[in-house]
Amino acid sequence: MDELNKRVLSVMESKSMSKSAFAALIDISLPVLTHIGSGRNKPGLEMIAKILTHFPDISPDWLILGNGGMYRKEVEVPNITKELEEIAELRKKMPDFEQNAAQILNYHQILLKEISYLQELKPYLLAIQNNAQYINQNLGSLTQALESKLNK
């Protein structure tokens, strides 16, 4: 008997099913299953698909190729609860961060406008300083002229 045939019968035995119950479940005739049991026939792809559909815990690699164990290995799902909780907490804080960032950006824009305005005033300030210097010089000259007239 072919190894594939033996594996099909092993599925039936592991599930503690009779030949007639197994044949009825996977929708094949009892004579077909009997012929597979005797080695006269080999299971076809459709029969393999039916077995895997009805018994999702059976490993396809084992059933078709004979590799590994009969049952699928359970995939161990890592526990990510802590990380998900941390993400949820950070998401709760995001609106506050976004609001703070918006306020800082607004203040930054105001300061940039003020700096721009101050730069626009620089030529006026220089003109006022020049005028003040001119007035100081004239006041100095006038003061000396007055003092010399008064001291005579």
Secondary structure, DSSP 8 states (H G I E B T S, - for coil): --HHHHHHHHHHHHTT--HHHHHHHTT--HHHHHHHHHTSS---HHHHHHHHHH-TTB-HIIIII--S-SB---------HHHHHHHHHHHHHHHHHHHHHHHHHHHHHHHHHHHHHHHHHHHHHHHHHHHHHHHHHHHHHHHHHHHHHHT-
